[in-house]
């Protein structure tokens, strides 16, 4: 059990920056990550940053979809 805790603490203590994490999550949303880049990300990105970046990315994606739908409906194209 202590190995699992040390592994989780070690993963949470990784030094990857939040900007690197946002970039990795952004490319992952498009599905265009190279396997070599994915392997590098797994080694250096903080899992907490990945979760937060994923939530932020999803919120931005939903916000953009809502704005596009409002724009299309408001322009009269969707009649």
PLY file of the C-alpha trace (Angstrom):
ply
format ascii 1.0
element vertex 79
property float x
property float y
property float z
element edge 78
property int vertex1
property int vertex2
end_header
0.00 0.00 0.00
2.86 2.41 0.73
4.19 1.94 -2.82
0.86 3.17 -4.19
0.95 6.25 -1.97
4.53 7.04 -2.92
3.60 6.61 -6.58
0.66 8.98 -6.28
2.68 11.54 -4.34
5.47 11.25 -6.87
3.04 11.77 -9.74
1.49 14.80 -8.04
4.95 16.29 -7.48
5.93 16.26 -11.17
7.37 19.52 -12.43
5.45 19.96 -15.69
4.05 23.47 -16.02
0.35 24.19 -16.28
0.91 25.73 -19.73
2.49 22.48 -20.94
-0.48 20.62 -19.51
-2.99 22.91 -21.25
-1.15 22.44 -24.53
-1.16 18.64 -24.14
-4.85 18.59 -23.22
-5.68 20.90 -26.12
-3.94 18.65 -28.63
-5.62 15.65 -27.02
-9.04 17.23 -27.62
-8.21 17.17 -31.33
-6.76 13.66 -31.12
-3.49 14.50 -32.85
-0.89 13.55 -30.22
2.12 11.55 -31.32
2.79 8.48 -29.21
6.29 9.76 -28.41
4.85 13.07 -27.18
2.26 11.19 -25.14
5.03 9.16 -23.48
6.88 12.36 -22.58
3.69 13.87 -21.17
3.02 10.82 -18.99
6.45 11.19 -17.43
6.39 14.93 -16.70
2.81 16.20 -16.36
1.12 16.52 -12.99
-2.15 14.51 -12.93
-3.90 17.24 -10.92
-2.99 19.76 -13.63
-4.34 17.36 -16.28
-7.70 17.09 -14.51
-8.00 20.86 -14.04
-6.90 21.52 -17.64
-9.42 18.97 -18.91
-12.25 20.64 -17.00
-11.19 24.07 -18.27
-10.90 22.75 -21.83
-14.34 21.14 -21.66
-15.87 24.36 -20.29
-14.29 26.39 -23.10
-15.50 23.87 -25.68
-19.07 23.97 -24.33
-18.97 27.78 -24.18
-17.86 28.00 -27.81
-20.62 25.58 -28.87
-23.25 27.65 -27.03
-21.99 30.86 -28.66
-22.03 29.29 -32.13
-25.57 27.97 -31.65
-26.79 31.36 -30.40
-25.12 33.08 -33.35
-26.66 30.67 -35.89
-30.13 30.87 -34.34
-29.90 34.65 -34.00
-28.80 35.13 -37.61
-31.92 33.41 -38.92
-30.03 30.71 -40.81
-31.59 27.96 -38.70
-35.23 28.74 -39.63
0 1
1 2
2 3
3 4
4 5
5 6
6 7
7 8
8 9
9 10
10 11
11 12
12 13
13 14
14 15
15 16
16 17
17 18
18 19
19 20
20 21
21 22
22 23
23 24
24 25
25 26
26 27
27 28
28 29
29 30
30 31
31 32
32 33
33 34
34 35
35 36
36 37
37 38
38 39
39 40
40 41
41 42
42 43
43 44
44 45
45 46
46 47
47 48
48 49
49 50
50 51
51 52
52 53
53 54
54 55
55 56
56 57
57 58
58 59
59 60
60 61
61 62
62 63
63 64
64 65
65 66
66 67
67 68
68 69
69 70
70 71
71 72
72 73
73 74
74 75
75 76
76 77
77 78
